[in-house]
Amino acid sequence: MKTDFNGIFLIAANPVDILSYATMKWTGFPPERVIGSGTSLDTARLRQTVAELIDVEAGSVHGYVLGEHGDSEFIAWSNIRIGNLPIESWTGPLDAEKKEAVLAKVRDAAYYIIERKGATAYGVASALARITRVILNNENAVLPLSVYMDGSNYGLNDVYVGTPAVLGANGVVKIAEVPLNEEEQKAMENSAGVLRKILDDSFIPIDNEK
């Protein structure tokens, strides 16, 4: 900050939601110019998993992993579309067990990759390259990111969580709030609550005047 940095902070280190919040507080930057990679990689893995499930190309799958980039993240099943049709038009009814199996595969993919390759650098690097390209080209693209909640979306306040957002050259332009059903809204609130508790219990003083 002593160099009069006037760019955008893109946080990738974990816990990404917590560190995005801390960076915003420590620097005093506007929240729209401090973003985390959030659930970008999780969402890419979700789309690939669903694509394999129904045998279509992953780019044709539209849906998001929301909330914390971590154990409390969840899939917004009610919003997954393939060819503008709900996922169950392709798969038939999905019970809780099937949904949990997909979530586990998406959420725990890192453990599988680390066990076999030693690290997960390539996946997150691809996500970061995409985010950076969107900023540099001012694309105003909708990406799943960790962004600041100010009370205007999902009923959440003063916490960073994963959600789709419009991203451009100056950072976050708009949060694209995903319509959630009652169960999904509870999952979002739970995920934000997990993150909020970590922040409240943090032993690291956050003071942007220092």
C-alpha positions, 0 to 999 in steps of 0.5 A: 500500500505504501507504493500507492497500488491502485489495482485489483487484489485477486486472492487465491490462497486458502482459506480464500474467503477469509483472506479476501475479507482480511485483505479488504479490511487491511488495505481499506480497498473498496470491496469490489476491487478485492476478489477471491477465486472462490468457487471458480474451480469447484464450479468447473469441476461440477460442470465436468462431473454433470457433463460426464453423468449425462454424456454432454460437453461440459460447456453446455452445463450451466450451474454453480457451487456456492458459499464457502470454498471448503467443506460447507460449500453446496450445489444450487441444484435448482438452477442447473441447466443443460440446453436450458432444461433442468438437470432432472430432465436429463437424469431423472429424479435425483435423490439426496444420496445421488446429490451428495455423491456429486457434491462429494466428488466435486468438493473432495477432488483436491484430495484425489488429485493430490494423492495422485499428482502431489498438488492441484496447481493446474486447476486453480491456475486455469481458473486464475488465468480466466479471471485475470483475462476477464479483468484485463479485457474488461469482459464483464463476464459472469464468474463464480467468485468470492465477493463481499456481501453488504446485506443486499444479496442472499440476506448476508452481510459483512462476509465474503462468500462464493457467488456468480458476479459480473467482473470487469476492468474495475473489479466486481460490477454486480453480484448475480444473485442466484435464486435459491430454494428454501433448502439452498438458502439455508445452506448459503446462510450456514456457509456464511455462518461458518465463515463469520464465526471464523472471522469473529474468533480470529486472533488476527487483529484487522485494522486498516489504519495500520 
